[in-house]
Amino acid sequence: MRVLQKDQLMDFSRSGQHFESASKVIPGGVNSPARAFGAVGGSPLIINRGEGAYLYDIDGNRLIDYVGSWGPHILGHRHPAVIQAIELALSRGTSFGAPTELETELARLVVEIVPGVEKVRMVNSGTEATMSAVRLARGHTRRDTIVKFAGCYHGHVDSLLVQAGSGALTHGMPSSPGVPEGCTADTIVLEFNDIDQLEALFTKQGNEIACVILEPVVGNMGVVAPLDGFLNTARRLCTEHGALLIFDEVMTGFRLALGGAQERFGVTPDLTTMGKILGGGMPVGAYGGKAEVMDSISPTGPVYQAGTLSGNPIAMACGIATLTTLRETNPYPQLGAMTSKLTSGLREMATEAGLPHSIAQVGSMFTLFFNPDFVTNMAVSARNDTERFGRYFRGMLDRGIYLPCSQFEANFVSCAHSEEDINATLTAAGEVLSQLD
């Protein structure tokens, strides 16, 4: 076992000093709680730039990045096609508040690629997409009740911020002050992967339910895959009772396959929410689905939704370049193989170290859980050893491996990761895991 000396570990002192300054003018020093290091100790790194599979912080450290801006950078940082598209769009202006050819081109790409989408509306974030999709589902069905699953995070929408995963779970706040009881009175929360519970609810209240919203592969209580039959049951029940099925593919869209989780699992929802990879690193969200449903949105229908910067030309150009590159290169088999090599190595090392653990992987998403039980829902994930994860995280960071700063977040492998990066990551993990008790 090799033990690194203090002078061999990375120095993050400038990041720490800057974070102190940031905390004086930004609540908690961060603009999203997922970036805070409260669950793992210390202060977040201040990033200077990204290149390929690497991040460089203001201390000059190079880190192998498994966050990828929380999912968007499937091609890696500063992919040449994306940068070229941004520069061309920027030369024409930043925003017009009017239709452009670029937004139609990106919409056409989405319709061609995503099985469940016939029409799509661009917005500016995943939260905005899920909020709008739920409103559309309620308006189209003329019903109020929505069904979500514990541990699935759908953005900070009042009606959906109930037993959410991700930052809400990490920080011990399954719901939030400031959300009136009336906003969640029509939200029913079930356990993910519990088919019997879902069937019982529809038997009792099926004619009241406007929609069921879920992450087809959960990424916000760690990576949790659907058990056999779960997605198909949700599809069947929604069809039988006139409810709409919404797949939140903000994280899984264009990640697990070009057409997202719905392509990978062969289950088609009525509505799909998208983001992250759709914008290739720019602030973009979208929701789309059957033309009949989407035409209920204004100006063709009565359900109102608008956005000043929706369809921003620079963001659209970034998304077009990203999706076009993915479609032309089909990196998914290689991404899956690289991720499998990494997770296989982690499994072997954690076993050798005698650590209770389980590993989940779907495509290029994965989580090493410090939990001996196979994680199928939030109740199991809540038993993760977060203290041990915090020590693992800090050990990996000291060795130049940048992981999500929460046991409840997904890790992402990108097209830019090389065999050398995977090997370096496994070397670091072997050192760290062998020192955890």
Sine and cosine of phi, psi and omega as CSV:
sin_phi,cos_phi,sin_psi,cos_psi,sin_omega,cos_omega
0.00,0.00,0.82,-0.57,0.02,-1.00
-1.00,-0.04,0.80,-0.60,0.03,-1.00
-0.94,-0.33,0.88,-0.48,0.00,-1.00
-0.95,0.30,0.65,-0.76,0.09,-1.00
-0.98,0.19,0.32,-0.95,-0.06,-1.00
-0.84,0.55,-0.62,0.78,-0.03,-1.00
-0.97,0.26,-0.11,0.99,0.06,-1.00
-1.00,-0.07,-0.25,0.97,-0.01,-1.00
-0.99,0.14,0.37,-0.93,-0.04,-1.00
-0.95,0.31,0.54,-0.84,0.02,-1.00
-0.98,-0.18,0.84,-0.54,0.00,-1.00
-0.89,-0.46,0.45,0.89,-0.15,-0.99
-0.90,0.43,-0.64,0.77,-0.01,-1.00
-0.91,0.41,-0.62,0.78,0.07,-1.00
-0.87,0.49,-0.68,0.73,0.00,-1.00
-0.89,0.46,-0.67,0.75,0.01,-1.00
-0.91,0.41,-0.68,0.73,0.01,-1.00
-0.91,0.42,-0.62,0.78,0.00,-1.00
-0.88,0.48,-0.61,0.79,0.07,-1.00
-0.86,0.51,-0.66,0.75,0.04,-1.00
-0.92,0.39,-0.66,0.75,0.00,-1.00
-0.88,0.47,-0.59,0.80,-0.05,-1.00
-0.91,0.41,-0.31,0.95,0.01,-1.00
-0.98,0.18,-0.35,0.94,-0.07,-1.00
-0.82,-0.57,-0.18,0.98,0.03,-1.00
-0.81,-0.59,0.77,-0.64,0.00,-1.00
-0.82,0.57,0.87,-0.49,-0.01,-1.00
0.94,0.33,0.05,1.00,0.02,-1.00
0.98,0.21,0.06,1.00,-0.05,-1.00
-0.70,-0.71,0.40,-0.92,0.03,-1.00
-0.99,-0.17,0.10,0.99,0.17,-0.99
-0.42,-0.91,0.74,-0.68,-0.04,-1.00
-0.85,0.52,-0.44,0.90,0.00,-1.00
-0.89,0.46,-0.33,0.94,-0.02,-1.00
-1.00,0.04,-0.23,0.97,-0.03,-1.00
-0.96,0.28,0.49,-0.87,-0.02,-1.00
-0.98,-0.18,0.34,0.94,-0.07,-1.00
-0.85,0.53,-0.55,0.84,-0.05,-1.00
-0.99,0.15,-0.24,0.97,-0.07,-1.00
-0.84,-0.54,-0.14,0.99,0.01,-1.00
1.00,0.01,0.47,-0.88,-0.01,-1.00
0.99,0.11,-0.24,-0.97,-0.02,-1.00
-0.84,-0.55,0.45,-0.89,-0.06,-1.00
-0.92,0.40,0.44,-0.90,0.08,-1.00
-0.97,0.25,0.52,-0.85,0.08,-1.00
-0.98,-0.21,0.91,-0.42,-0.14,-0.99
-1.00,0.05,0.70,-0.72,0.03,-1.00
-1.00,-0.09,-0.69,0.73,-0.01,-1.00
-0.28,-0.96,0.24,-0.97,0.09,-1.00
-0.80,-0.60,0.47,-0.88,0.02,-1.00
-0.44,-0.90,0.90,-0.43,0.02,-1.00
0.88,0.47,-0.86,-0.51,-0.01,-1.00
-1.00,-0.05,0.16,0.99,-0.17,-0.99
-0.85,-0.52,0.50,-0.87,0.21,-0.98
-0.91,-0.41,0.52,-0.85,0.07,-1.00
-0.83,-0.56,0.82,-0.57,-0.03,-1.00
-1.00,-0.07,0.04,-1.00,-0.09,-1.00
-0.96,0.29,-0.18,0.98,0.13,-0.99
-1.00,0.08,-0.09,1.00,0.00,-1.00
1.00,0.00,0.13,0.99,0.03,-1.00
-0.97,0.25,0.62,-0.78,0.15,-0.99
-0.98,-0.22,0.77,-0.63,-0.06,-1.00
-0.81,-0.59,0.67,-0.74,0.12,-0.99
-0.97,0.24,0.84,-0.55,-0.22,-0.98
-0.99,-0.16,0.87,-0.49,0.11,-0.99
-0.92,-0.39,0.30,0.95,0.08,-1.00
-0.98,-0.18,-0.70,0.71,0.06,-1.00
0.85,0.52,0.67,0.74,-0.07,-1.00
0.86,0.51,0.56,0.83,-0.02,-1.00
0.91,0.42,0.56,0.83,0.17,-0.98
0.84,-0.54,-0.52,0.85,-0.12,-0.99
-0.89,0.45,-0.54,0.84,-0.19,-0.98
-1.00,0.05,0.87,0.48,0.04,-1.00
-0.91,0.41,-0.44,0.90,0.05,-1.00
-1.00,0.03,-0.08,1.00,-0.12,-0.99
1.00,-0.05,0.16,-0.99,0.00,-1.00
-0.97,0.24,0.65,-0.76,0.11,-0.99
0.85,0.53,0.71,0.70,0.07,-1.00
-0.89,0.46,0.72,-0.69,-0.11,-0.99
-0.81,0.58,-0.66,0.75,-0.02,-1.00
-0.91,0.42,-0.60,0.80,0.00,-1.00
-0.94,0.33,-0.72,0.70,0.00,-1.00
-0.88,0.47,-0.67,0.75,0.02,-1.00
-0.88,0.47,-0.67,0.74,0.00,-1.00
-0.91,0.41,-0.64,0.77,0.02,-1.00
-0.90,0.43,-0.71,0.71,-0.03,-1.00
-0.88,0.47,-0.64,0.77,0.01,-1.00
-0.91,0.41,-0.71,0.71,0.01,-1.00
-0.90,0.43,-0.64,0.77,-0.02,-1.00
-0.90,0.44,-0.55,0.84,-0.01,-1.00
-0.91,0.41,-0.29,0.96,-0.03,-1.00
-0.99,-0.16,-0.17,0.98,-0.02,-1.00
0.74,-0.68,0.24,-0.97,-0.09,-1.00
-0.98,-0.20,-0.52,0.86,-0.05,-1.00
-0.23,-0.97,0.61,-0.79,-0.06,-1.00
-0.81,-0.58,-0.33,0.94,-0.08,-1.00
0.89,0.45,0.50,0.87,-0.03,-1.00
-0.51,-0.86,0.35,-0.94,-0.01,-1.00
-0.88,0.48,0.53,-0.85,0.10,-1.00
-0.73,-0.69,0.28,-0.96,0.06,-1.00
-0.91,0.41,-0.50,0.86,-0.06,-1.00
-0.89,0.46,-0.65,0.76,-0.03,-1.00
-0.93,0.36,-0.55,0.83,0.07,-1.00
-0.93,0.37,-0.64,0.77,0.01,-1.00
-0.90,0.44,-0.70,0.71,0.01,-1.00
-0.92,0.39,-0.65,0.76,0.04,-1.00
-0.87,0.49,-0.66,0.75,0.01,-1.00
-0.90,0.43,-0.63,0.77,0.06,-1.00
-0.87,0.49,-0.72,0.70,-0.01,-1.00
-0.88,0.47,-0.70,0.71,0.00,-1.00
-0.89,0.46,-0.63,0.78,0.02,-1.00
-0.94,0.34,-0.53,0.85,-0.17,-0.99
-1.00,-0.06,-0.67,0.74,-0.15,-0.99
-1.00,-0.05,0.87,-0.50,-0.12,-0.99
-0.82,0.58,-0.65,0.76,-0.13,-0.99
-1.00,0.01,0.15,0.99,-0.12,-0.99
-0.91,-0.41,0.87,-0.49,0.11,-0.99
-0.96,-0.27,-0.51,0.86,0.11,-0.99
-0.63,-0.77,0.46,-0.89,-0.08,-1.00
-0.61,-0.79,0.58,-0.81,0.07,-1.00
-0.89,-0.45,0.80,-0.59,0.02,-1.00
-0.99,0.13,0.65,-0.76,0.11,-0.99
-0.73,-0.69,-0.32,-0.95,-0.16,-0.99
-0.90,-0.44,-0.08,1.00,-0.01,-1.00
-0.32,-0.95,0.28,-0.96,0.08,-1.00
-0.90,0.44,-0.63,0.77,0.04,-1.00
-0.86,0.51,-0.71,0.70,0.00,-1.00
-0.89,0.45,-0.59,0.81,0.01,-1.00
-0.91,0.41,-0.73,0.68,-0.02,-1.00
-0.93,0.36,-0.64,0.76,0.05,-1.00
-0.84,0.54,-0.71,0.70,-0.05,-1.00
-0.94,0.34,-0.62,0.79,0.00,-1.00
-0.91,0.42,-0.64,0.76,0.02,-1.00
-0.92,0.39,-0.67,0.75,0.04,-1.00
-0.88,0.48,-0.68,0.73,0.02,-1.00
-0.88,0.47,-0.69,0.72,0.00,-1.00
-0.88,0.48,-0.68,0.73,0.02,-1.00
-0.91,0.41,-0.68,0.73,-0.01,-1.00
-0.92,0.39,-0.64,0.77,-0.05,-1.00
-0.95,0.32,-0.65,0.76,-0.03,-1.00
-1.00,0.05,-0.28,0.96,-0.09,-1.00
0.85,0.52,0.63,0.78,0.10,-0.99
-0.81,-0.59,0.33,-0.95,-0.09,-1.00
-0.94,-0.33,-0.48,0.88,-0.16,-0.99
-0.97,0.25,0.73,-0.68,0.08,-1.00
-0.84,-0.54,0.51,-0.86,-0.02,-1.00
-0.88,-0.48,0.80,-0.61,0.11,-0.99
-0.78,-0.63,0.03,-1.00,-0.07,-1.00
-0.83,-0.56,0.66,-0.75,-0.01,-1.00
-0.84,0.54,0.74,-0.67,0.00,-1.00
1.00,-0.04,-0.25,0.97,0.11,-0.99
-0.99,0.10,0.81,-0.59,-0.01,-1.00
-0.96,-0.26,0.80,-0.60,-0.04,-1.00
-0.84,-0.54,0.56,0.83,-0.03,-1.00
1.00,0.05,0.09,-1.00,-0.08,-1.00
-1.00,-0.01,0.76,0.65,0.07,-1.00
-0.99,0.13,0.73,-0.68,-0.08,-1.00
-0.78,0.63,-0.75,0.66,-0.11,-0.99
-0.95,0.30,-0.24,0.97,-0.05,-1.00
-0.93,-0.36,-0.08,1.00,-0.03,-1.00
-1.00,0.06,0.87,0.50,0.00,-1.00
-0.77,-0.64,0.85,-0.52,-0.05,-1.00
0.72,0.69,0.76,0.65,0.00,-1.00
-0.99,0.13,0.31,-0.95,0.05,-1.00
-1.00,-0.09,-0.52,-0.86,0.10,-1.00
0.81,0.58,-0.75,-0.67,-0.08,-1.00
-0.87,0.49,-0.59,0.80,0.00,-1.00
-0.89,0.46,-0.64,0.77,0.01,-1.00
-0.96,0.28,-0.68,0.73,-0.01,-1.00
-0.85,0.53,-0.67,0.74,-0.09,-1.00
-1.00,-0.05,0.20,0.98,0.11,-0.99
0.95,0.30,0.39,0.92,-0.02,-1.00
-0.81,-0.58,0.99,0.15,-0.02,-1.00
-0.87,0.49,-0.34,0.94,0.12,-0.99
-0.67,-0.74,-0.05,-1.00,-0.13,-0.99
-0.73,-0.69,0.67,-0.74,0.24,-0.97
-0.84,0.54,0.51,-0.86,-0.03,-1.00
0.99,-0.11,-0.13,0.99,0.08,-1.00
-0.98,-0.20,0.96,-0.27,-0.03,-1.00
-0.88,0.47,0.50,-0.86,0.01,-1.00
-0.84,0.54,-0.56,0.83,-0.02,-1.00
-0.89,0.46,-0.46,0.89,-0.03,-1.00
-0.95,0.31,-0.41,0.91,-0.05,-1.00
-0.93,-0.37,0.10,1.00,-0.06,-1.00
-0.89,0.45,-0.45,0.89,-0.02,-1.00
-0.97,-0.25,0.29,0.96,0.04,-1.00
-0.97,-0.25,0.85,-0.53,0.04,-1.00
-0.96,-0.26,0.76,-0.65,-0.05,-1.00
-0.94,-0.35,0.82,-0.57,0.04,-1.00
-0.89,-0.45,0.16,-0.99,0.08,-1.00
-0.99,0.11,0.74,-0.67,0.07,-1.00
-0.87,0.50,0.64,-0.77,0.04,-1.00
0.97,0.26,0.10,1.00,0.01,-1.00
-1.00,-0.09,1.00,-0.06,-0.04,-1.00
-0.92,0.40,-0.68,0.73,-0.03,-1.00
-0.87,0.49,-0.66,0.75,0.00,-1.00
-0.90,0.43,-0.65,0.76,0.00,-1.00
-0.92,0.40,-0.69,0.72,0.01,-1.00
-0.90,0.43,-0.64,0.77,0.01,-1.00
-0.90,0.44,-0.64,0.77,0.01,-1.00
-0.90,0.44,-0.71,0.70,-0.02,-1.00
-0.92,0.39,-0.56,0.83,0.07,-1.00
-0.88,0.48,-0.60,0.80,-0.07,-1.00
-1.00,0.08,-0.65,0.76,-0.17,-0.99
-0.74,-0.67,0.37,0.93,-0.11,-0.99
-0.83,0.56,-0.57,0.82,-0.05,-1.00
-0.98,0.19,-0.02,1.00,0.03,-1.00
-0.97,-0.23,-0.23,0.97,-0.18,-0.98
-1.00,0.07,0.83,-0.56,0.06,-1.00
-0.98,0.18,-0.67,0.74,-0.08,-1.00
-0.33,-0.94,0.38,-0.92,0.21,-0.98
-0.90,-0.43,0.83,-0.56,0.01,-1.00
-0.90,-0.44,0.71,-0.70,-0.01,-1.00
-0.42,-0.91,0.39,-0.92,0.23,-0.97
-1.00,0.07,0.88,-0.47,-0.04,-1.00
-0.88,0.47,-0.55,0.83,0.29,-0.96
-0.83,-0.56,0.88,-0.47,-0.09,-1.00
-0.96,0.28,0.67,-0.74,0.06,-1.00
-0.84,-0.54,0.10,1.00,-0.13,-0.99
-0.89,-0.47,0.22,0.98,0.29,-0.96
-0.72,-0.69,0.58,0.82,-0.28,-0.96
0.99,0.11,0.20,-0.98,-0.01,-1.00
-0.95,0.30,0.86,-0.52,0.02,-1.00
-0.77,-0.64,0.88,-0.47,-0.02,-1.00
-1.00,0.08,0.45,-0.89,0.07,-1.00
-0.95,0.30,0.66,-0.75,0.10,-0.99
-0.96,0.28,0.38,-0.92,-0.01,-1.00
-0.80,0.60,0.79,-0.61,0.07,-1.00
1.00,-0.04,-0.25,0.97,-0.08,-1.00
-0.92,0.39,-0.79,0.62,-0.02,-1.00
-0.91,0.41,-0.63,0.78,0.02,-1.00
-0.90,0.44,-0.60,0.80,0.03,-1.00
-0.91,0.41,-0.68,0.73,0.04,-1.00
-0.87,0.49,-0.66,0.75,0.02,-1.00
-0.89,0.45,-0.73,0.68,-0.04,-1.00
-0.90,0.44,-0.72,0.70,-0.06,-1.00
-0.91,0.41,-0.65,0.76,0.03,-1.00
-0.89,0.45,-0.67,0.74,0.02,-1.00
-0.89,0.46,-0.72,0.69,-0.05,-1.00
-0.90,0.43,-0.52,0.86,-0.12,-0.99
-0.95,-0.33,0.13,0.99,0.08,-1.00
0.96,0.26,0.33,0.94,0.08,-1.00
-1.00,-0.07,0.32,-0.95,0.05,-1.00
-0.99,-0.17,0.66,-0.75,0.07,-1.00
-0.99,-0.15,0.84,-0.55,0.00,-1.00
-0.93,-0.38,0.85,-0.53,0.17,-0.99
-1.00,-0.09,0.86,-0.51,0.13,-0.99
-1.00,0.09,0.99,-0.13,-0.01,-1.00
-0.96,-0.29,0.48,0.88,0.07,-1.00
-0.83,0.55,-0.63,0.77,-0.01,-1.00
-1.00,-0.05,-0.67,0.74,-0.11,-0.99
-1.00,0.08,-0.33,0.95,-0.04,-1.00
-0.88,0.48,0.78,-0.63,0.00,-1.00
0.90,0.43,0.11,0.99,-0.02,-1.00
-0.97,-0.22,-0.77,0.64,-0.07,-1.00
-0.99,0.12,-0.34,0.94,0.12,-0.99
-0.22,-0.97,0.21,-0.98,0.01,-1.00
-0.85,0.53,-0.66,0.75,0.02,-1.00
-1.00,0.02,0.22,0.98,0.08,-1.00
0.99,0.17,-0.24,-0.97,-0.03,-1.00
-0.90,0.43,-0.53,0.85,-0.01,-1.00
-0.91,0.40,-0.53,0.85,0.12,-0.99
-0.95,0.31,-0.69,0.73,-0.06,-1.00
-0.89,0.45,-0.64,0.77,-0.08,-1.00
-0.98,-0.20,-0.13,0.99,0.07,-1.00
0.94,0.33,0.49,0.87,0.04,-1.00
-0.86,-0.52,0.82,-0.57,-0.09,-1.00
-0.97,-0.26,0.87,-0.50,0.04,-1.00
-0.99,0.13,0.14,-0.99,0.09,-1.00
-0.99,0.15,-0.59,0.81,0.02,-1.00
-0.73,-0.68,0.55,-0.84,0.04,-1.00
-0.76,-0.65,0.73,-0.69,0.15,-0.99
-0.97,-0.25,0.62,-0.79,-0.09,-1.00
-0.70,-0.72,0.29,-0.96,0.03,-1.00
-0.01,-1.00,-0.43,-0.90,0.09,-1.00
0.75,0.66,-0.98,-0.17,-0.05,-1.00
-0.86,0.51,-0.52,0.85,0.02,-1.00
-0.81,0.59,-0.54,0.84,0.00,-1.00
-0.98,-0.18,-0.09,1.00,0.06,-1.00
0.84,0.54,0.42,0.91,-0.01,-1.00
0.91,-0.41,-0.20,0.98,0.10,-1.00
-1.00,-0.07,0.38,-0.93,0.01,-1.00
-0.95,0.32,0.99,-0.13,0.00,-1.00
-0.66,-0.75,0.67,-0.75,0.21,-0.98
-0.70,-0.71,0.18,-0.98,0.04,-1.00
-0.29,-0.96,0.40,-0.92,0.19,-0.98
-0.67,-0.74,0.63,-0.78,-0.05,-1.00
-0.45,-0.89,0.17,-0.99,-0.01,-1.00
0.10,-1.00,-0.44,-0.90,0.00,-1.00
-0.87,0.50,0.63,-0.78,-0.03,-1.00
-0.85,0.52,-0.63,0.77,-0.01,-1.00
-0.86,0.52,-0.64,0.77,0.00,-1.00
-0.97,0.24,-0.73,0.69,-0.06,-1.00
-0.90,0.45,-0.47,0.88,0.01,-1.00
-0.95,0.30,-0.06,1.00,0.12,-0.99
-0.99,0.17,-0.15,0.99,0.03,-1.00
-0.99,0.11,0.61,-0.79,0.07,-1.00
-0.89,0.46,0.58,-0.82,0.22,0.98
-1.00,-0.02,-0.03,1.00,0.00,-1.00
-0.99,0.14,-0.38,0.93,-0.04,-1.00
-0.73,-0.68,-0.05,-1.00,-0.13,-0.99
-1.00,0.06,-0.19,0.98,-0.07,-1.00
-0.99,0.11,0.87,-0.48,-0.15,-0.99
-1.00,0.03,0.68,-0.74,0.14,-0.99
-0.33,-0.94,0.68,-0.73,-0.02,-1.00
-0.50,-0.87,0.23,-0.97,0.04,-1.00
-0.23,-0.97,0.83,-0.56,-0.06,-1.00
-0.86,0.51,-0.69,0.72,-0.09,-1.00
-0.98,-0.17,0.11,0.99,0.02,-1.00
-0.87,0.49,0.72,-0.70,-0.04,-1.00
0.97,0.22,0.41,0.91,0.01,-1.00
-0.79,0.61,0.76,-0.65,-0.14,-0.99
-0.89,0.46,-0.58,0.82,0.02,-1.00
-0.93,0.36,-0.68,0.73,0.03,-1.00
-0.90,0.44,-0.64,0.77,0.02,-1.00
-0.90,0.43,-0.67,0.75,0.01,-1.00
-0.89,0.46,-0.65,0.76,0.03,-1.00
-0.89,0.45,-0.69,0.73,0.02,-1.00
-0.91,0.41,-0.66,0.75,0.02,-1.00
-0.87,0.49,-0.72,0.70,-0.01,-1.00
-0.89,0.46,-0.65,0.76,-0.03,-1.00
-0.92,0.39,-0.78,0.62,-0.03,-1.00
-0.91,0.41,-0.62,0.79,0.02,-1.00
-0.90,0.44,-0.68,0.73,0.03,-1.00
-0.89,0.45,-0.68,0.73,0.02,-1.00
-0.89,0.45,-0.66,0.75,-0.02,-1.00
-0.93,0.37,-0.60,0.80,-0.04,-1.00
-0.97,0.25,-0.54,0.84,-0.12,-0.99
-0.98,-0.18,-0.35,0.94,-0.03,-1.00
0.69,0.72,0.93,0.36,-0.06,-1.00
-0.99,0.13,0.02,1.00,-0.20,-0.98
-0.90,0.43,-0.67,0.74,0.06,-1.00
-0.87,0.50,-0.68,0.73,0.00,-1.00
-0.93,0.38,-0.65,0.76,0.04,-1.00
-0.87,0.50,-0.70,0.71,0.01,-1.00
-0.89,0.45,-0.65,0.76,-0.01,-1.00
-0.92,0.40,-0.68,0.73,0.02,-1.00
-0.89,0.45,-0.66,0.75,0.00,-1.00
-0.92,0.38,-0.62,0.78,0.04,-1.00
-0.89,0.45,-0.63,0.77,0.06,-1.00
-0.87,0.49,-0.68,0.74,-0.01,-1.00
-0.91,0.40,-0.74,0.67,-0.05,-1.00
-0.93,0.36,-0.55,0.83,0.05,-1.00
-0.90,0.44,-0.67,0.74,0.03,-1.00
-0.91,0.41,-0.66,0.75,0.03,-1.00
-0.89,0.45,-0.66,0.75,0.01,-1.00
-0.88,0.48,-0.71,0.70,-0.02,-1.00
-0.89,0.45,-0.68,0.73,-0.04,-1.00
-0.94,0.34,-0.65,0.76,0.03,-1.00
-0.91,0.42,-0.59,0.80,0.05,-1.00
-0.92,0.40,-0.71,0.70,0.02,-1.00
-0.87,0.49,-0.57,0.82,0.00,-1.00
-0.98,0.19,-0.09,1.00,0.01,-1.00
0.94,0.33,0.48,0.88,-0.05,-1.00
-1.00,-0.08,0.76,-0.65,0.12,-0.99
-0.88,0.47,0.81,-0.58,-0.07,-1.00
-0.32,-0.95,0.24,-0.97,0.23,-0.97
-0.52,-0.85,0.42,-0.91,-0.02,-1.00
-0.79,-0.61,0.72,-0.69,0.08,-1.00
-0.90,-0.43,0.68,-0.74,0.07,-1.00
-0.57,-0.82,0.75,-0.66,0.19,-0.98
-0.73,-0.69,0.92,-0.38,-0.05,-1.00
0.87,0.50,-0.82,-0.58,-0.03,-1.00
-0.99,-0.16,0.29,0.96,0.12,-0.99
-0.96,-0.29,0.64,-0.77,0.03,-1.00
-0.41,-0.91,0.33,-0.94,0.11,-0.99
-0.59,-0.81,0.74,-0.67,0.24,-0.97
-1.00,-0.04,0.95,-0.31,0.03,-1.00
-1.00,0.01,0.74,-0.67,0.17,-0.99
-1.00,0.04,0.96,0.30,-0.13,-0.99
-0.35,-0.94,0.82,-0.57,-0.05,-1.00
-0.95,0.31,-0.27,0.96,-0.08,-1.00
-1.00,-0.04,0.60,-0.80,0.10,-0.99
-0.90,0.44,0.85,-0.53,-0.13,-0.99
-1.00,0.10,0.89,-0.45,0.00,-1.00
-0.89,-0.45,-0.26,0.97,-0.03,-1.00
-0.34,-0.94,-0.01,-1.00,-0.08,-1.00
-0.93,0.38,-0.57,0.82,-0.02,-1.00
-0.87,0.49,-0.63,0.78,0.04,-1.00
-0.96,0.27,-0.69,0.72,-0.03,-1.00
-0.89,0.45,-0.50,0.86,0.00,-1.00
-0.90,0.43,-0.26,0.97,0.01,-1.00
-1.00,-0.04,0.11,0.99,0.04,-1.00
-0.86,0.51,0.55,-0.83,0.05,-1.00
-0.99,0.11,1.00,0.02,-0.09,-1.00
-0.95,0.32,-0.46,0.89,0.04,-1.00
-0.92,0.39,-0.69,0.72,0.04,-1.00
-0.91,0.41,-0.63,0.77,0.06,-1.00
-0.87,0.50,-0.65,0.76,0.00,-1.00
-0.86,0.52,-0.65,0.76,0.03,-1.00
-0.94,0.35,-0.62,0.78,0.07,-1.00
-0.88,0.47,-0.72,0.69,0.00,-1.00
-0.85,0.52,-0.75,0.67,-0.04,-1.00
-0.92,0.40,-0.62,0.79,0.04,-1.00
-0.90,0.45,-0.66,0.75,0.02,-1.00
-0.93,0.37,-0.64,0.77,0.01,-1.00
-0.89,0.46,-0.67,0.75,0.03,-1.00
-0.86,0.51,-0.42,0.91,-0.02,-1.00
-0.98,-0.20,0.23,0.97,0.12,-0.99
1.00,0.08,0.38,0.92,0.03,-1.00
-0.93,-0.38,0.89,-0.46,-0.07,-1.00
-0.99,-0.14,0.95,-0.30,-0.01,-1.00
-0.94,-0.34,0.31,-0.95,0.15,-0.99
-0.85,0.53,0.65,-0.76,-0.11,-0.99
-1.00,0.06,0.63,0.78,0.02,-1.00
-0.39,-0.92,0.65,-0.76,0.10,-0.99
-0.90,0.43,-0.31,0.95,-0.11,-0.99
-0.98,-0.18,0.30,0.95,0.03,-1.00
-0.90,-0.43,0.45,-0.89,0.05,-1.00
-0.98,0.18,0.51,-0.86,0.18,-0.98
-0.99,-0.17,0.50,-0.86,-0.06,-1.00
-0.77,-0.64,0.72,-0.69,0.14,-0.99
-0.98,-0.17,0.65,-0.76,-0.03,-1.00
-0.92,-0.40,0.21,-0.98,0.06,-1.00
-0.89,0.45,-0.35,0.94,-0.04,-1.00
-0.99,0.13,-0.27,0.96,0.02,-1.00
-0.93,0.36,0.72,-0.69,-0.01,-1.00
-0.97,-0.26,0.17,-0.99,0.10,-1.00
-0.84,0.53,-0.62,0.78,0.01,-1.00
-0.90,0.44,-0.62,0.79,0.03,-1.00
-0.91,0.42,-0.69,0.73,0.01,-1.00
-0.89,0.45,-0.69,0.73,0.01,-1.00
-0.90,0.44,-0.66,0.75,0.03,-1.00
-0.90,0.44,-0.62,0.79,0.03,-1.00
-0.91,0.42,-0.68,0.73,0.01,-1.00
-0.92,0.39,-0.59,0.81,0.07,-1.00
-0.88,0.48,-0.73,0.69,0.02,-1.00
-0.89,0.45,-0.68,0.73,-0.02,-1.00
-0.90,0.44,-0.63,0.78,0.03,-1.00
-0.86,0.50,-0.67,0.74,0.03,-1.00
-0.90,0.43,-0.71,0.70,-0.08,-1.00
-0.94,0.34,-0.75,0.67,-0.05,-1.00
-0.88,0.47,-0.57,0.82,-0.01,-1.00
-0.93,0.36,-0.30,0.95,-0.02,-1.00
-0.99,-0.17,-0.08,1.00,0.04,-1.00
-1.00,0.08,0.65,-0.76,0.05,-1.00
-0.93,-0.36,0.00,0.00,0.00,0.00
